[in-house]
Amino acid sequence: MFFLLIETSHSKGSISLFEDSVCLEETFLEGDFKHAELLAVGVQGLLNRHELDAEKISAVGISDGPGSYTGLRIGASWAKGFCLPTSTPLIACSETKALMAATQNHQNVLCIIDARRMEVFGEWMDENGNSNGTQAWILDETLVTEWQKKNPNLAGDGVDKLMENFPFPWKDSLIRYADSRHLFHEFIQKWESKQFENIFSYEPNYVKPVFLAPSKK
Amino acid sequence: MSTILGIESSCDDTSAAVWKDGKIVSNVVVSQEIHQKWGGVIPEAASRNHLQNIAPVVKEAMDQAGCEWTDLSAIAFTKGPGLMGPLLVGGQFAKGLAQSLNIPLVGVNHMKAHILAHLIEDPKPDFPFLCLTVSGGHTQLVWVRSSVEMDVLGETLDDAAGEAFDKMAKLIGLPYPGGPHLQKLAENGNPKSFSFTIPQTPGLQFSFSGLKTQVMVFLQKQGPGFLSENAADFAASIQFTIVEILMRKLKKAMVETQAKRIALAGGVSANGPLRLAFQELAKHQHCEAYIPAFQYCTDNAGMIACAGFELWKSGIFEDLSSSSDPRLKF
């Protein structure tokens, strides 16, 4: 079986083609945030090089976020279009889980994704491997002091902002971004347990709703 | 024999349509009403809604058309102009679909599609014709030589006519989108009650921002009870001025081009007094007048599928590497 995995949640986009559990090829979307131009071309290149057509793909995996809203929508929109005619299963994979897979560590890991200003989106997997899921955090003294007490392994592109604003001997994994192949860890679990997304209603994990005050004009 | 699926997502309407053997056989539009409470389209909210709506809308259009996926000859989508986030959703979905089905992709200019909506149903204008396109985002006079050869003769220097309707409706306190509300309010008003200046823009260019400022300043000088007593007359006067601006430029373009056929396109062409003035002008100038059915005037995928067919038969396809373009040139 062939699987297509797509990572578009951050500036370093990538696509992987797996045959069962073997990554046949991973290709990167060169140039920051060029996903809209490069995603379809990248997929076509992969399919052509491995002499596959769309019907040979058993499932498509995408990054579910958190991450760039536009990037997530590019991946999700393309995947919905690709999967719809052939009823190909769509599997959404958590970006923080992918980061954990990249660090090869699933205990006491804090994955934080830059969400502008002093905000980060992230997930903390504690010493026992338990998590409260993805959350939106504001980096302030109270929160960071709590984190310092536990001194977790850090991953994600929010780490630089944390270390710059709150100097501390942090345990930095040096992993800033997950690649598409890092989605496979969660992807294959969901594939085996048939946890597929509904193409007609799926939306990424934006973490936060659109919130605006009603117009007063 | 050809079957084209059209996808439109340039603003706040998610739409899909199927063009089959020379006619539109389905045209599904889902409008996002969530923007009403904010008084305008919020791009992030619109983008999220497009992603939620797009697969069900496309499937519904295919089902209504009685089409199988394998019947499709090409996928046409709105490449631009419009809002970047919404355009990306439609564009990427179209690419995925075209790749999955291994069929050509056709990128359509939204403004040209408004004009080509005249080719959907009879009576259709012969080429060449002069088209006045009036929508929430654009106001253009276009000389249409063929389905793929068009020249912009004039356009707005600032706000679009539809935008002017909406903004001035907002000044009167009407809900979004204000254009239809303003027309309804104006039904019982006297269009000659208040006089506003017609802008002296060069050539065939339009301008509406001065009128908006004039209306705003006028209102600021009035007493608190002014609108409760004069709302209908005031709305009728504003509407009369906007229509007058449009008709004066259209008439000038008709003289310059010696057009025998004129066409009205875009969402604002649903405005009753504008349609009436357009038809009277055509009659006075001994021209044929064309206005598409209402469902093909507002943003809809029927016009995208129709325009897509014209490009497809001319062999004009979109590369997979192309991207949506919010400022796509005409």
Contacts between the chains, C-beta under 8 A, distances in Angstrom:
chain1	res1	chain2	res2	distance
A	36	B	88	5.7
A	36	B	91	7.1
A	36	B	92	6.6
A	36	B	323	4.5
A	36	B	324	6.5
A	37	B	321	5.2
A	37	B	322	7.3
A	37	B	323	4.7
A	38	B	321	7.2
A	39	B	92	7.2
A	39	B	95	7.8
A	40	B	92	7.6
A	40	B	95	4.2
A	40	B	96	7.2
A	40	B	99	6.1
A	40	B	320	4.2
A	40	B	321	7.5
A	41	B	320	5.0
A	41	B	321	4.9
A	43	B	99	6.7
A	44	B	99	6.3
A	44	B	320	6.0
A	53	B	102	6.8
A	54	B	99	6.4
A	54	B	100	4.4
A	54	B	101	7.7
A	54	B	102	7.1
A	69	B	44	6.7
A	69	B	47	7.5
A	70	B	47	7.7
A	70	B	85	6.4
A	70	B	88	6.7
A	73	B	47	6.0
A	73	B	48	7.8
A	73	B	51	5.4
A	73	B	85	7.1
A	73	B	88	6.5
A	73	B	89	5.9
A	73	B	92	7.7
A	74	B	88	6.0
A	74	B	92	5.3
A	76	B	51	6.0
A	77	B	51	6.0
A	77	B	54	7.0
A	77	B	88	6.8
A	77	B	89	4.6
A	77	B	90	7.7
A	77	B	91	7.8
A	77	B	92	3.7
A	77	B	93	4.6
A	77	B	96	7.1
A	78	B	92	4.2
A	78	B	93	6.9
A	78	B	95	6.0
A	78	B	96	4.2
A	79	B	96	6.3
A	80	B	51	7.8
A	80	B	54	6.7
A	80	B	55	5.0
A	80	B	93	5.8
A	80	B	96	6.7
A	81	B	92	6.9
A	81	B	93	3.9
A	81	B	94	6.4
A	81	B	95	6.6
A	81	B	96	2.8
A	81	B	97	3.9
A	81	B	98	7.8
A	81	B	99	7.9
A	81	B	100	6.8
A	82	B	96	3.6
A	82	B	97	7.1
A	82	B	99	6.1
A	82	B	100	4.7
A	83	B	96	7.6
A	83	B	100	7.4
A	84	B	55	5.8
A	84	B	58	7.1
A	84	B	59	7.1
A	84	B	96	7.9
A	84	B	97	6.6
A	84	B	100	7.4
A	85	B	69	4.0
A	85	B	97	6.7
A	85	B	100	5.1
A	85	B	101	5.7
A	86	B	100	5.9
A	88	B	100	7.9
A	199	B	55	5.1
A	200	B	55	4.9
A	200	B	56	4.9
A	200	B	59	7.2
A	201	B	52	6.8
A	203	B	48	6.6
A	203	B	51	5.8
A	203	B	52	5.7
A	204	B	51	7.9
A	206	B	48	7.3
A	210	B	42	6.5
A	210	B	44	5.2
A	210	B	45	4.5
A	210	B	48	6.7
A	212	B	38	5.9
A	212	B	42	6.2
A	212	B	45	7.9
A	214	B	37	5.2
A	214	B	38	6.4
A	215	B	37	7.6
A	215	B	38	5.4
A	215	B	39	3.7
A	215	B	40	7.4
A	217	B	39	6.5
A	217	B	170	6.5
